[in-house]
């Protein structure tokens, strides 16, 4: 899809936070990702800000919930 390619390019250009971008591409809202990962929505919202720093275990949980390689979530 054109939108997915554009969003992926924006993620790689660091214009969009990878967690937010991949969540949108997978068609998952924050509430659902929170349900899948056990992360509170307020925390997920902060994690989706550009420049946010995360620990690797949390990124692995999110990647698993999104069915992607954890490397895709690294800045």
Gaussian input, Z-matrix of N, CA and C with variables (Angstrom, degrees):
# hf/3-21g

backbone

0 1
 N
 C     1     B1
 C     2     B2     1     A1
 N     3     B3     2     A2     1     D1
 C     4     B4     3     A3     2     D2
 C     5     B5     4     A4     3     D3
 N     6     B6     5     A5     4     D4
 C     7     B7     6     A6     5     D5
 C     8     B8     7     A7     6     D6
 N     9     B9     8     A8     7     D7
 C    10    B10     9     A9     8     D8
 C    11    B11    10    A10     9     D9
 N    12    B12    11    A11    10    D10
 C    13    B13    12    A12    11    D11
 C    14    B14    13    A13    12    D12
 N    15    B15    14    A14    13    D13
 C    16    B16    15    A15    14    D14
 C    17    B17    16    A16    15    D15
 N    18    B18    17    A17    16    D16
 C    19    B19    18    A18    17    D17
 C    20    B20    19    A19    18    D18
 N    21    B21    20    A20    19    D19
 C    22    B22    21    A21    20    D20
 C    23    B23    22    A22    21    D21
 N    24    B24    23    A23    22    D22
 C    25    B25    24    A24    23    D23
 C    26    B26    25    A25    24    D24
 N    27    B27    26    A26    25    D25
 C    28    B28    27    A27    26    D26
 C    29    B29    28    A28    27    D27
 N    30    B30    29    A29    28    D28
 C    31    B31    30    A30    29    D29
 C    32    B32    31    A31    30    D30
 N    33    B33    32    A32    31    D31
 C    34    B34    33    A33    32    D32
 C    35    B35    34    A34    33    D33
 N    36    B36    35    A35    34    D34
 C    37    B37    36    A36    35    D35
 C    38    B38    37    A37    36    D36
 N    39    B39    38    A38    37    D37
 C    40    B40    39    A39    38    D38
 C    41    B41    40    A40    39    D39
 N    42    B42    41    A41    40    D40
 C    43    B43    42    A42    41    D41
 C    44    B44    43    A43    42    D42
 N    45    B45    44    A44    43    D43
 C    46    B46    45    A45    44    D44
 C    47    B47    46    A46    45    D45
 N    48    B48    47    A47    46    D46
 C    49    B49    48    A48    47    D47
 C    50    B50    49    A49    48    D48
 N    51    B51    50    A50    49    D49
 C    52    B52    51    A51    50    D50
 C    53    B53    52    A52    51    D51
 N    54    B54    53    A53    52    D52
 C    55    B55    54    A54    53    D53
 C    56    B56    55    A55    54    D54
 N    57    B57    56    A56    55    D55
 C    58    B58    57    A57    56    D56
 C    59    B59    58    A58    57    D57
 N    60    B60    59    A59    58    D58
 C    61    B61    60    A60    59    D59
 C    62    B62    61    A61    60    D60
 N    63    B63    62    A62    61    D61
 C    64    B64    63    A63    62    D62
 C    65    B65    64    A64    63    D63
 N    66    B66    65    A65    64    D64
 C    67    B67    66    A66    65    D65
 C    68    B68    67    A67    66    D66
 N    69    B69    68    A68    67    D67
 C    70    B70    69    A69    68    D68
 C    71    B71    70    A70    69    D69
 N    72    B72    71    A71    70    D70
 C    73    B73    72    A72    71    D71
 C    74    B74    73    A73    72    D72
 N    75    B75    74    A74    73    D73
 C    76    B76    75    A75    74    D74
 C    77    B77    76    A76    75    D75
 N    78    B78    77    A77    76    D76
 C    79    B79    78    A78    77    D77
 C    80    B80    79    A79    78    D78
 N    81    B81    80    A80    79    D79
 C    82    B82    81    A81    80    D80
 C    83    B83    82    A82    81    D81
 N    84    B84    83    A83    82    D82
 C    85    B85    84    A84    83    D83
 C    86    B86    85    A85    84    D84
 N    87    B87    86    A86    85    D85
 C    88    B88    87    A87    86    D86
 C    89    B89    88    A88    87    D87
 N    90    B90    89    A89    88    D88
 C    91    B91    90    A90    89    D89
 C    92    B92    91    A91    90    D90
 N    93    B93    92    A92    91    D91
 C    94    B94    93    A93    92    D92
 C    95    B95    94    A94    93    D93
 N    96    B96    95    A95    94    D94
 C    97    B97    96    A96    95    D95
 C    98    B98    97    A97    96    D96
 N    99    B99    98    A98    97    D97
 C   100   B100    99    A99    98    D98
 C   101   B101   100   A100    99    D99
 N   102   B102   101   A101   100   D100
 C   103   B103   102   A102   101   D101
 C   104   B104   103   A103   102   D102
 N   105   B105   104   A104   103   D103
 C   106   B106   105   A105   104   D104
 C   107   B107   106   A106   105   D105
 N   108   B108   107   A107   106   D106
 C   109   B109   108   A108   107   D107
 C   110   B110   109   A109   108   D108
 N   111   B111   110   A110   109   D109
 C   112   B112   111   A111   110   D110
 C   113   B113   112   A112   111   D111
 N   114   B114   113   A113   112   D112
 C   115   B115   114   A114   113   D113
 C   116   B116   115   A115   114   D114
 N   117   B117   116   A116   115   D115
 C   118   B118   117   A117   116   D116
 C   119   B119   118   A118   117   D117
 N   120   B120   119   A119   118   D118
 C   121   B121   120   A120   119   D119
 C   122   B122   121   A121   120   D120
 N   123   B123   122   A122   121   D121
 C   124   B124   123   A123   122   D122
 C   125   B125   124   A124   123   D123
 N   126   B126   125   A125   124   D124
 C   127   B127   126   A126   125   D125
 C   128   B128   127   A127   126   D126
 N   129   B129   128   A128   127   D127
 C   130   B130   129   A129   128   D128
 C   131   B131   130   A130   129   D129
 N   132   B132   131   A131   130   D130
 C   133   B133   132   A132   131   D131
 C   134   B134   133   A133   132   D132
 N   135   B135   134   A134   133   D133
 C   136   B136   135   A135   134   D134
 C   137   B137   136   A136   135   D135
 N   138   B138   137   A137   136   D136
 C   139   B139   138   A138   137   D137
 C   140   B140   139   A139   138   D138
 N   141   B141   140   A140   139   D139
 C   142   B142   141   A141   140   D140
 C   143   B143   142   A142   141   D141
 N   144   B144   143   A143   142   D142
 C   145   B145   144   A144   143   D143
 C   146   B146   145   A145   144   D144
 N   147   B147   146   A146   145   D145
 C   148   B148   147   A147   146   D146
 C   149   B149   148   A148   147   D147
 N   150   B150   149   A149   148   D148
 C   151   B151   150   A150   149   D149
 C   152   B152   151   A151   150   D150
 N   153   B153   152   A152   151   D151
 C   154   B154   153   A153   152   D152
 C   155   B155   154   A154   153   D153
 N   156   B156   155   A155   154   D154
 C   157   B157   156   A156   155   D155
 C   158   B158   157   A157   156   D156
 N   159   B159   158   A158   157   D157
 C   160   B160   159   A159   158   D158
 C   161   B161   160   A160   159   D159
 N   162   B162   161   A161   160   D160
 C   163   B163   162   A162   161   D161
 C   164   B164   163   A163   162   D162
 N   165   B165   164   A164   163   D163
 C   166   B166   165   A165   164   D164
 C   167   B167   166   A166   165   D165
 N   168   B168   167   A167   166   D166
 C   169   B169   168   A168   167   D167
 C   170   B170   169   A169   168   D168
 N   171   B171   170   A170   169   D169
 C   172   B172   171   A171   170   D170
 C   173   B173   172   A172   171   D171
 N   174   B174   173   A173   172   D172
 C   175   B175   174   A174   173   D173
 C   176   B176   175   A175   174   D174
 N   177   B177   176   A176   175   D175
 C   178   B178   177   A177   176   D176
 C   179   B179   178   A178   177   D177
 N   180   B180   179   A179   178   D178
 C   181   B181   180   A180   179   D179
 C   182   B182   181   A181   180   D180
 N   183   B183   182   A182   181   D181
 C   184   B184   183   A183   182   D182
 C   185   B185   184   A184   183   D183
 N   186   B186   185   A185   184   D184
 C   187   B187   186   A186   185   D185
 C   188   B188   187   A187   186   D186
 N   189   B189   188   A188   187   D187
 C   190   B190   189   A189   188   D188
 C   191   B191   190   A190   189   D189
 N   192   B192   191   A191   190   D190
 C   193   B193   192   A192   191   D191
 C   194   B194   193   A193   192   D192
 N   195   B195   194   A194   193   D193
 C   196   B196   195   A195   194   D194
 C   197   B197   196   A196   195   D195
 N   198   B198   197   A197   196   D196
 C   199   B199   198   A198   197   D197
 C   200   B200   199   A199   198   D198
 N   201   B201   200   A200   199   D199
 C   202   B202   201   A201   200   D200
 C   203   B203   202   A202   201   D201
 N   204   B204   203   A203   202   D202
 C   205   B205   204   A204   203   D203
 C   206   B206   205   A205   204   D204
 N   207   B207   206   A206   205   D205
 C   208   B208   207   A207   206   D206
 C   209   B209   208   A208   207   D207
 N   210   B210   209   A209   208   D208
 C   211   B211   210   A210   209   D209
 C   212   B212   211   A211   210   D210
 N   213   B213   212   A212   211   D211
 C   214   B214   213   A213   212   D212
 C   215   B215   214   A214   213   D213
 N   216   B216   215   A215   214   D214
 C   217   B217   216   A216   215   D215
 C   218   B218   217   A217   216   D216
 N   219   B219   218   A218   217   D217
 C   220   B220   219   A219   218   D218
 C   221   B221   220   A220   219   D219
 N   222   B222   221   A221   220   D220
 C   223   B223   222   A222   221   D221
 C   224   B224   223   A223   222   D222

   B1=1.4481
   B2=1.5215
   B3=1.3080
   B4=1.4638
   B5=1.5243
   B6=1.3415
   B7=1.4589
   B8=1.5231
   B9=1.3414
   B10=1.4631
   B11=1.5261
   B12=1.3082
   B13=1.4724
   B14=1.5233
   B15=1.3330
   B16=1.4600
   B17=1.5249
   B18=1.3268
   B19=1.4602
   B20=1.5223
   B21=1.3208
   B22=1.4597
   B23=1.5355
   B24=1.3101
   B25=1.4703
   B26=1.5232
   B27=1.3140
   B28=1.4679
   B29=1.5286
   B30=1.3383
   B31=1.4772
   B32=1.5273
   B33=1.3073
   B34=1.4721
   B35=1.5251
   B36=1.3306
   B37=1.4640
   B38=1.5344
   B39=1.3098
   B40=1.4740
   B41=1.5257
   B42=1.3237
   B43=1.4607
   B44=1.5262
   B45=1.3261
   B46=1.4618
   B47=1.5206
   B48=1.3274
   B49=1.4587
   B50=1.5311
   B51=1.3421
   B52=1.4646
   B53=1.5341
   B54=1.3237
   B55=1.4685
   B56=1.5271
   B57=1.3074
   B58=1.4675
   B59=1.5277
   B60=1.3220
   B61=1.4549
   B62=1.5163
   B63=1.3283
   B64=1.4631
   B65=1.5274
   B66=1.3188
   B67=1.4669
   B68=1.5262
   B69=1.3254
   B70=1.4612
   B71=1.5287
   B72=1.3334
   B73=1.4737
   B74=1.5209
   B75=1.3259
   B76=1.4683
   B77=1.5298
   B78=1.3382
   B79=1.4545
   B80=1.5233
   B81=1.3278
   B82=1.4627
   B83=1.5262
   B84=1.3309
   B85=1.4593
   B86=1.5284
   B87=1.3350
   B88=1.4645
   B89=1.5284
   B90=1.3039
   B91=1.4704
   B92=1.5350
   B93=1.3198
   B94=1.4706
   B95=1.5249
   B96=1.3300
   B97=1.4661
   B98=1.5295
   B99=1.3052
   B100=1.4671
   B101=1.5271
   B102=1.3208
   B103=1.4668
   B104=1.5300
   B105=1.3222
   B106=1.4647
   B107=1.5267
   B108=1.3443
   B109=1.4678
   B110=1.5222
   B111=1.3282
   B112=1.4568
   B113=1.5237
   B114=1.3204
   B115=1.4668
   B116=1.5251
   B117=1.3276
   B118=1.4536
   B119=1.5274
   B120=1.3348
   B121=1.4582
   B122=1.5262
   B123=1.3233
   B124=1.4680
   B125=1.5309
   B126=1.3313
   B127=1.4695
   B128=1.5306
   B129=1.3216
   B130=1.4610
   B131=1.5242
   B132=1.3042
   B133=1.4601
   B134=1.5311
   B135=1.3219
   B136=1.4707
   B137=1.5251
   B138=1.3288
   B139=1.4585
   B140=1.5239
   B141=1.3215
   B142=1.4601
   B143=1.5254
   B144=1.3151
   B145=1.4640
   B146=1.5336
   B147=1.3019
   B148=1.4688
   B149=1.5196
   B150=1.3167
   B151=1.4562
   B152=1.5153
   B153=1.3255
   B154=1.4645
   B155=1.5266
   B156=1.3246
   B157=1.4649
   B158=1.5268
   B159=1.3370
   B160=1.4643
   B161=1.5213
   B162=1.3298
   B163=1.4609
   B164=1.5312
   B165=1.3103
   B166=1.4681
   B167=1.5292
   B168=1.3215
   B169=1.4727
   B170=1.5228
   B171=1.3157
   B172=1.4635
   B173=1.5194
   B174=1.3233
   B175=1.4636
   B176=1.5226
   B177=1.3166
   B178=1.4650
   B179=1.5296
   B180=1.3258
   B181=1.4766
   B182=1.5339
   B183=1.3194
   B184=1.4610
   B185=1.5270
   B186=1.3237
   B187=1.4676
   B188=1.5276
   B189=1.3115
   B190=1.4660
   B191=1.5258
   B192=1.3284
   B193=1.4641
   B194=1.5318
   B195=1.3331
   B196=1.4640
   B197=1.5247
   B198=1.3234
   B199=1.4644
   B200=1.5331
   B201=1.3455
   B202=1.4593
   B203=1.5356
   B204=1.3247
   B205=1.4665
   B206=1.5265
   B207=1.3450
   B208=1.4699
   B209=1.5313
   B210=1.3327
   B211=1.4649
   B212=1.5367
   B213=1.3411
   B214=1.4534
   B215=1.5313
   B216=1.3412
   B217=1.4520
   B218=1.5144
   B219=1.3307
   B220=1.4512
   B221=1.5265
   B222=1.3303
   B223=1.4735
   B224=1.5168
   A1=110.03
   A2=114.75
   A3=120.76
   A4=111.38
   A5=117.21
   A6=120.57
   A7=110.76
   A8=116.81
   A9=120.62
   A10=111.09
   A11=117.62
   A12=120.48
   A13=110.78
   A14=116.26
   A15=120.74
   A16=110.51
   A17=116.46
   A18=120.23
   A19=110.77
   A20=117.49
   A21=121.13
   A22=110.67
   A23=116.99
   A24=120.53
   A25=110.51
   A26=117.66
   A27=121.41
   A28=110.90
   A29=116.92
   A30=120.38
   A31=108.48
   A32=116.49
   A33=121.31
   A34=111.80
   A35=117.49
   A36=121.81
   A37=110.85
   A38=116.43
   A39=123.49
   A40=112.74
   A41=115.34
   A42=120.74
   A43=110.96
   A44=116.38
   A45=123.16
   A46=107.67
   A47=116.69
   A48=121.01
   A49=108.86
   A50=118.38
   A51=120.90
   A52=113.73
   A53=117.57
   A54=119.14
   A55=109.44
   A56=116.13
   A57=120.53
   A58=110.92
   A59=117.12
   A60=120.76
   A61=112.92
   A62=116.30
   A63=119.51
   A64=111.71
   A65=116.78
   A66=119.65
   A67=109.91
   A68=116.29
   A69=120.62
   A70=110.70
   A71=117.46
   A72=120.21
   A73=111.67
   A74=116.86
   A75=120.51
   A76=112.04
   A77=117.13
   A78=120.96
   A79=113.49
   A80=115.80
   A81=121.25
   A82=108.47
   A83=117.01
   A84=118.64
   A85=109.73
   A86=116.17
   A87=120.15
   A88=111.81
   A89=116.32
   A90=120.38
   A91=111.06
   A92=116.21
   A93=120.24
   A94=111.20
   A95=117.11
   A96=119.31
   A97=109.92
   A98=116.88
   A99=120.63
   A100=110.57
   A101=116.13
   A102=119.91
   A103=110.75
   A104=116.71
   A105=121.21
   A106=113.31
   A107=116.85
   A108=120.11
   A109=114.59
   A110=117.01
   A111=119.95
   A112=112.90
   A113=117.04
   A114=121.85
   A115=108.48
   A116=116.76
   A117=120.44
   A118=109.78
   A119=115.63
   A120=119.76
   A121=111.99
   A122=117.43
   A123=118.98
   A124=110.56
   A125=116.68
   A126=120.36
   A127=111.13
   A128=116.05
   A129=119.54
   A130=110.53
   A131=116.27
   A132=120.31
   A133=110.81
   A134=116.91
   A135=120.51
   A136=111.01
   A137=116.61
   A138=120.80
   A139=111.97
   A140=116.55
   A141=120.75
   A142=113.20
   A143=117.84
   A144=121.32
   A145=109.09
   A146=116.53
   A147=120.36
   A148=109.00
   A149=116.62
   A150=121.94
   A151=114.35
   A152=118.43
   A153=120.66
   A154=109.44
   A155=115.99
   A156=122.47
   A157=108.40
   A158=116.33
   A159=121.42
   A160=110.18
   A161=115.40
   A162=116.94
   A163=108.89
   A164=115.91
   A165=121.47
   A166=112.29
   A167=118.34
   A168=119.76
   A169=111.72
   A170=115.95
   A171=119.64
   A172=110.22
   A173=116.80
   A174=119.82
   A175=111.17
   A176=117.48
   A177=120.79
   A178=110.60
   A179=117.80
   A180=121.11
   A181=110.67
   A182=115.61
   A183=119.61
   A184=110.30
   A185=116.68
   A186=120.84
   A187=110.66
   A188=116.80
   A189=120.45
   A190=110.27
   A191=116.67
   A192=120.72
   A193=111.47
   A194=116.90
   A195=121.55
   A196=112.34
   A197=117.29
   A198=123.42
   A199=110.84
   A200=114.41
   A201=120.58
   A202=108.67
   A203=115.92
   A204=121.54
   A205=108.32
   A206=118.32
   A207=120.12
   A208=113.71
   A209=117.24
   A210=120.84
   A211=111.45
   A212=116.81
   A213=120.11
   A214=112.29
   A215=117.00
   A216=120.45
   A217=112.97
   A218=116.58
   A219=119.74
   A220=110.26
   A221=116.67
   A222=118.78
   A223=111.79
   D1=144.43
   D2=179.97
   D3=-62.10
   D4=-43.72
   D5=-179.29
   D6=-61.66
   D7=-41.85
   D8=179.45
   D9=-63.37
   D10=-41.46
   D11=178.57
   D12=-63.78
   D13=-41.84
   D14=178.76
   D15=-64.46
   D16=-44.86
   D17=-179.83
   D18=-64.79
   D19=-41.94
   D20=177.92
   D21=-61.96
   D22=-40.68
   D23=177.16
   D24=-63.69
   D25=-38.87
   D26=179.48
   D27=-69.41
   D28=-34.31
   D29=175.75
   D30=-64.19
   D31=-49.18
   D32=-177.11
   D33=-65.82
   D34=-27.77
   D35=177.03
   D36=-84.92
   D37=2.32
   D38=-179.57
   D39=62.07
   D40=31.99
   D41=174.88
   D42=-92.35
   D43=-19.81
   D44=179.99
   D45=-131.72
   D46=136.10
   D47=176.59
   D48=-60.65
   D49=133.97
   D50=-177.09
   D51=-59.79
   D52=-38.34
   D53=179.94
   D54=-62.63
   D55=-49.21
   D56=-179.95
   D57=-62.05
   D58=-46.78
   D59=-178.20
   D60=-60.27
   D61=-48.77
   D62=179.90
   D63=-66.61
   D64=-36.29
   D65=177.81
   D66=-61.25
   D67=-44.42
   D68=179.11
   D69=-64.83
   D70=-44.32
   D71=179.63
   D72=-61.08
   D73=-33.07
   D74=-179.81
   D75=-83.22
   D76=-4.53
   D77=177.75
   D78=72.52
   D79=32.32
   D80=-176.97
   D81=-113.32
   D82=132.62
   D83=175.93
   D84=-86.54
   D85=169.66
   D86=-177.74
   D87=-58.66
   D88=-41.46
   D89=-178.12
   D90=-58.45
   D91=-43.51
   D92=-179.97
   D93=-68.08
   D94=-41.80
   D95=179.09
   D96=-63.99
   D97=-37.40
   D98=176.35
   D99=-62.57
   D100=-42.57
   D101=178.82
   D102=-61.80
   D103=-41.41
   D104=-178.05
   D105=-71.50
   D106=-28.84
   D107=-173.79
   D108=-107.39
   D109=-19.68
   D110=-175.59
   D111=81.18
   D112=10.15
   D113=178.51
   D114=-87.16
   D115=136.60
   D116=178.47
   D117=-68.13
   D118=146.26
   D119=-175.75
   D120=-61.82
   D121=-36.84
   D122=178.65
   D123=-63.45
   D124=-37.36
   D125=177.89
   D126=-69.61
   D127=-43.03
   D128=179.18
   D129=-61.96
   D130=-40.52
   D131=178.53
   D132=-58.75
   D133=-43.53
   D134=177.00
   D135=-65.72
   D136=-38.52
   D137=-178.96
   D138=-64.92
   D139=-26.17
   D140=-178.08
   D141=-85.35
   D142=3.61
   D143=176.54
   D144=-78.75
   D145=144.42
   D146=176.02
   D147=-61.13
   D148=135.74
   D149=177.82
   D150=86.66
   D151=-2.56
   D152=179.09
   D153=-66.34
   D154=145.64
   D155=179.84
   D156=-109.03
   D157=137.53
   D158=-176.25
   D159=-130.99
   D160=156.17
   D161=173.78
   D162=-86.80
   D163=157.15
   D164=-172.74
   D165=-64.83
   D166=-35.93
   D167=179.58
   D168=-63.35
   D169=-39.72
   D170=178.04
   D171=-66.17
   D172=-42.74
   D173=177.41
   D174=-61.79
   D175=-37.64
   D176=178.41
   D177=-64.61
   D178=-41.05
   D179=177.99
   D180=-63.03
   D181=-43.15
   D182=-179.77
   D183=-66.54
   D184=-43.96
   D185=179.67
   D186=-60.26
   D187=-42.39
   D188=178.47
   D189=-61.91
   D190=-43.68
   D191=-179.81
   D192=-65.14
   D193=-30.95
   D194=179.42
   D195=-90.78
   D196=-6.09
   D197=-178.72
   D198=59.26
   D199=50.24
   D200=176.93
   D201=-134.60
   D202=166.45
   D203=175.58
   D204=-71.78
   D205=133.76
   D206=179.26
   D207=-54.48
   D208=-28.18
   D209=179.65
   D210=-59.94
   D211=-26.60
   D212=179.91
   D213=-66.69
   D214=-17.87
   D215=-177.68
   D216=-96.64
   D217=-4.53
   D218=179.12
   D219=-77.39
   D220=144.44
   D221=-179.67
   D222=-67.53

